[in-house]
Amino acid sequence: MNLLHIIENEMLAKHTAWRIGGPARYYAKATTIEDLRAGLEWAEQRNLPFFLIGGGTNLLVRDTGFPGLVMHYVNRTWRVTSETLQHETLGATGTLYVEAGAPMAGTVRRIAAQGWAGLEWAEGLPGAVGGAVYGNAGCYGGDIASTLIRAWVLVNDQLEEWPVQQFAYGYRTSLLKRLELENERLHQIETTKSTSQTSKIYRRAPIVLAAEFKLVRADPADLAEKMAAIATERKGKTPWGSSCGSVFKNPPGQSAGRLIEQTGLKGARCGAAEISQRHGNYIVNMGGARSDDVLHLIEMARSAVLRQFEIELELEVRIL
Ligand SMILES: Cc1cc2nc3c(=O)[nH]c(=O)nc-3n(C[C@H](O)[C@H](O)[C@H](O)COP(=O)(O)OP(=O)(O)OC[C@H]3O[C@@H](n4cnc5c(N)ncnc54)[C@H](O)[C@@H]3O)c2cc1C
């Protein structure tokens, strides 16, 4: 087992796409399941909360930071296995095994260059595989729920293999996400009751270690063309500057960005954070924004949409 290299007071702004976030009391990288287990045990022995970060692209970390151990799973190993002997034949099937620390977009680009289709919708999707599996990331006609076969998950120190059904996926949500949010809610109840009782509330949601996806043989040139079109469309829609993508989920049959736009809040500013002029569902850090600036804009947008349309917007980003 590698010895964990634990850093104190690591600024999480360095690890989030918003470039916002105070210090993690402790921070360590994990390259193996043993590292993760060691980190979990280390935190538990000290009665500290634990948080796993992926690419930090769907995360708002408060400026007050995190009072426990933040771990970053960095294993990026992947391999493609063909399921048929005629594996060069168009339409032949295969699978991608990939560790949770691998970048989603980079991995997809590599397998597409080898002529494997199935994940090209994730061209340009920021973040790591583990974060995407956790939140059922999706775009351009695809999502994790429709392409994942199974994943390997660490549940209370036990390694389990979960078929896709076990994740109980919904739009930008999963059993993992629901468990984590429920734990957080319990934590808030416990801390308001008594700070001395908080030890048991740091039960963790399962950790994704690796995932397996369905693949189909396709012409690399066709794939490259399709992905170039997605890249161009994505580039055209994405505002300049540091952001976390869509802040809110789209309510059924509606676009959160359009609703916010209709409230006239595009371009609204708080400190150095701005509701993007280009996309109402993006909040951009214009340089030096604080977490409270973003939280203020989130509240403004949420209450304006509620007032004007009687629609309650639900957060897509995770607040730590
Ligand atoms: C410019 C931009 C555009 C975006 N466009 C899209 C889009 O088109 N579609 C879309 O769906 N999203 C989009 N996003 C959001 C983001 O890319 C996805 O949600 C992504 O899947 C998050 O992955 P991550 O590794 O960065 O997760 P993080 O932000 O690091 O973490 C998010 C949550 O996942 C949990 N988590 C991370 N890794 C694991 C793991 N291994 N096991 C268990 N839990 C884990 C964390 O604890 C946290 O609660 C965009 C973001 C940006 C910045």
The ligand as an SDF file (V2000), in Angstrom:
LIG
                    3D

 53 58  0  0  0  0  0  0  0  0999 V2000
  -18.3300   24.4360  -18.8270 C   0  0  0  0  0  0  0  0  0  0  0  0
  -19.0770   23.2760  -18.2560 C   0  0  0  0  0  0  0  0  0  0  0  0
  -20.0130   22.5990  -19.0380 C   0  0  0  0  0  0  0  0  0  0  0  0
  -20.7290   21.5170  -18.5140 C   0  0  0  0  0  0  0  0  0  0  0  0
  -21.6040   20.8490  -19.3240 N   0  0  0  0  0  0  0  0  0  0  0  0
  -22.2830   19.7810  -18.8300 C   0  0  0  0  0  0  0  0  0  0  0  0
  -23.1860   19.0360  -19.6650 C   0  0  0  0  0  0  0  0  0  0  0  0
  -23.3380   19.3120  -20.8490 O   0  0  0  0  0  0  0  0  0  0  0  0
  -23.8630   17.9930  -19.1150 N   0  0  0  0  0  0  0  0  0  0  0  0
  -23.6920   17.6220  -17.7990 C   0  0  0  0  0  0  0  0  0  0  0  0
  -24.3150   16.6660  -17.3590 O   0  0  0  0  0  0  0  0  0  0  0  0
  -22.8430   18.2980  -16.9960 N   0  0  0  0  0  0  0  0  0  0  0  0
  -22.1390   19.3540  -17.4740 C   0  0  0  0  0  0  0  0  0  0  0  0
  -21.2700   20.0430  -16.6580 N   0  0  0  0  0  0  0  0  0  0  0  0
  -21.1440   19.6420  -15.2430 C   0  0  0  0  0  0  0  0  0  0  0  0
  -20.0440   18.6110  -14.9930 C   0  0  0  0  0  0  0  0  0  0  0  0
  -19.1560   18.5640  -16.0580 O   0  0  0  0  0  0  0  0  0  0  0  0
  -20.6040   17.2070  -14.7690 C   0  0  0  0  0  0  0  0  0  0  0  0
  -21.5730   17.2100  -13.7720 O   0  0  0  0  0  0  0  0  0  0  0  0
  -19.4860   16.2260  -14.4070 C   0  0  0  0  0  0  0  0  0  0  0  0
  -19.9430   14.9200  -14.6410 O   0  0  0  0  0  0  0  0  0  0  0  0
  -19.0090   16.3660  -12.9670 C   0  0  0  0  0  0  0  0  0  0  0  0
  -17.8810   15.5070  -12.7980 O   0  0  0  0  0  0  0  0  0  0  0  0
  -16.6860   15.8860  -11.8050 P   0  0  0  0  0  0  0  0  0  0  0  0
  -15.7300   14.7630  -11.8400 O   0  0  0  0  0  0  0  0  0  0  0  0
  -16.1540   17.2110  -12.1060 O   0  0  0  0  0  0  0  0  0  0  0  0
  -17.4610   15.8880  -10.4120 O   0  0  0  0  0  0  0  0  0  0  0  0
  -17.1410   16.8370   -9.1520 P   0  0  0  0  0  0  0  0  0  0  0  0
  -17.5930   18.2100   -9.4700 O   0  0  0  0  0  0  0  0  0  0  0  0
  -15.7510   16.6580   -8.7040 O   0  0  0  0  0  0  0  0  0  0  0  0
  -18.1070   16.2020   -8.0770 O   0  0  0  0  0  0  0  0  0  0  0  0
  -19.5040   16.2840   -8.2010 C   0  0  0  0  0  0  0  0  0  0  0  0
  -20.1110   15.2980   -7.2200 C   0  0  0  0  0  0  0  0  0  0  0  0
  -19.7390   13.9820   -7.6290 O   0  0  0  0  0  0  0  0  0  0  0  0
  -19.1740   13.2890   -6.5270 C   0  0  0  0  0  0  0  0  0  0  0  0
  -18.1460   12.3900   -7.0600 N   0  0  0  0  0  0  0  0  0  0  0  0
  -17.0820   12.7150   -7.8260 C   0  0  0  0  0  0  0  0  0  0  0  0
  -16.3650   11.6150   -8.1140 N   0  0  0  0  0  0  0  0  0  0  0  0
  -16.9900   10.5760   -7.5060 C   0  0  0  0  0  0  0  0  0  0  0  0
  -16.7340    9.1790   -7.3970 C   0  0  0  0  0  0  0  0  0  0  0  0
  -15.6670    8.6100   -7.9780 N   0  0  0  0  0  0  0  0  0  0  0  0
  -17.5900    8.4200   -6.6590 N   0  0  0  0  0  0  0  0  0  0  0  0
  -18.6670    8.9590   -6.0540 C   0  0  0  0  0  0  0  0  0  0  0  0
  -18.9560   10.2810   -6.1050 N   0  0  0  0  0  0  0  0  0  0  0  0
  -18.1350   11.0680   -6.8240 C   0  0  0  0  0  0  0  0  0  0  0  0
  -18.5630   14.3600   -5.6360 C   0  0  0  0  0  0  0  0  0  0  0  0
  -18.4260   13.8880   -4.3190 O   0  0  0  0  0  0  0  0  0  0  0  0
  -19.5970   15.4640   -5.7810 C   0  0  0  0  0  0  0  0  0  0  0  0
  -20.6530   15.2780   -4.8900 O   0  0  0  0  0  0  0  0  0  0  0  0
  -20.5230   21.1050  -17.1640 C   0  0  0  0  0  0  0  0  0  0  0  0
  -19.5630   21.7890  -16.3950 C   0  0  0  0  0  0  0  0  0  0  0  0
  -18.8470   22.8360  -16.9260 C   0  0  0  0  0  0  0  0  0  0  0  0
  -17.8070   23.5130  -16.0820 C   0  0  0  0  0  0  0  0  0  0  0  0
  1  2  1  0
  2  3  1  0
  2 52  2  0
  3  4  2  0
  4  5  1  0
  4 50  1  0
  5  6  2  0
  6  7  1  0
  6 13  1  0
  7  8  2  0
  7  9  1  0
  9 10  1  0
 10 11  2  0
 10 12  1  0
 12 13  2  0
 13 14  1  0
 14 15  1  0
 14 50  1  0
 15 16  1  0
 16 17  1  0
 16 18  1  0
 18 19  1  0
 18 20  1  0
 20 21  1  0
 20 22  1  0
 22 23  1  0
 23 24  1  0
 24 25  2  0
 24 26  1  0
 24 27  1  0
 27 28  1  0
 28 29  2  0
 28 30  1  0
 28 31  1  0
 31 32  1  0
 32 33  1  0
 33 34  1  0
 33 48  1  0
 34 35  1  0
 35 36  1  0
 35 46  1  0
 36 37  1  0
 36 45  1  0
 37 38  2  0
 38 39  1  0
 39 40  1  0
 39 45  2  0
 40 41  1  0
 40 42  2  0
 42 43  1  0
 43 44  2  0
 44 45  1  0
 46 47  1  0
 46 48  1  0
 48 49  1  0
 50 51  2  0
 51 52  1  0
 52 53  1  0
M  END
$$$$
